[in-house]
């Protein structure tokens, strides 16, 4: 099983600046997602009630950063 840890926005930025590949998974509900003016470009949208249907969409060759509101 993969290690699970929390990182801050600054830590994610530092890792990207070092060239570390990250995959961002947007796990906000449909309502929150549609009301938001901001999405991370290239992020993968996986609604919380549809995780099982999207497991194949998440890359396995890099660290995954999941975020929600």
C-alpha positions as CSV (number, residue, x, y, z in Angstrom):
1,X,0.0,0.0,0.0
2,X,1.2,3.5,-0.8
3,X,2.3,5.9,1.9
4,X,-0.3,8.6,2.6
5,X,0.8,12.0,3.9
6,X,-0.4,15.6,3.8
7,X,1.5,18.4,2.0
8,X,0.9,22.1,1.8
9,X,0.4,24.1,-1.3
10,X,4.0,25.5,-0.8
11,X,5.4,21.9,-0.6
12,X,3.6,20.9,-3.8
13,X,5.0,24.0,-5.5
14,X,8.5,23.2,-4.3
15,X,8.2,19.6,-5.6
16,X,7.0,20.8,-9.0
17,X,9.8,23.4,-9.1
18,X,12.3,20.6,-8.5
19,X,10.8,18.8,-11.5
20,X,9.1,16.1,-9.5
21,X,6.1,14.7,-11.5
22,X,2.9,15.0,-9.5
23,X,-0.6,14.0,-10.5
24,X,-3.4,16.2,-9.1
25,X,-6.8,14.6,-8.4
26,X,-9.7,17.1,-7.8
27,X,-12.1,15.3,-5.4
28,X,-14.6,18.0,-5.0
29,X,-18.3,17.3,-5.2
30,X,-20.1,18.3,-8.4
31,X,-21.7,21.2,-6.7
32,X,-18.4,22.6,-5.3
33,X,-16.6,21.9,-8.6
34,X,-19.1,23.7,-10.8
35,X,-19.2,26.8,-8.5
36,X,-15.4,27.1,-8.4
37,X,-13.6,29.6,-10.6
38,X,-10.3,27.8,-10.2
39,X,-9.2,24.3,-11.2
40,X,-5.6,23.1,-11.4
41,X,-4.8,22.7,-15.1
42,X,-4.2,19.1,-16.0
43,X,-5.9,17.8,-12.8
44,X,-8.0,14.7,-13.0
45,X,-11.5,15.1,-11.7
46,X,-12.7,12.2,-9.6
47,X,-16.0,12.9,-7.7
48,X,-16.0,11.4,-4.2
49,X,-18.9,9.2,-4.9
50,X,-17.3,7.8,-8.1
51,X,-13.8,6.8,-6.9
52,X,-14.1,3.1,-7.9
53,X,-15.0,4.1,-11.4
54,X,-12.0,6.3,-11.9
55,X,-9.1,4.3,-10.4
56,X,-7.7,3.6,-13.8
57,X,-7.6,7.3,-14.6
58,X,-5.0,8.0,-11.8
59,X,-1.4,7.6,-12.8
60,X,0.6,5.1,-10.8
61,X,4.1,6.3,-11.8
62,X,4.1,9.5,-9.7
63,X,3.0,10.9,-6.4
64,X,-0.7,11.7,-6.3
65,X,-2.0,14.9,-4.7
66,X,-5.7,14.8,-3.9
67,X,-7.5,18.0,-3.0
68,X,-11.0,19.1,-2.2
69,X,-12.9,21.9,-0.4
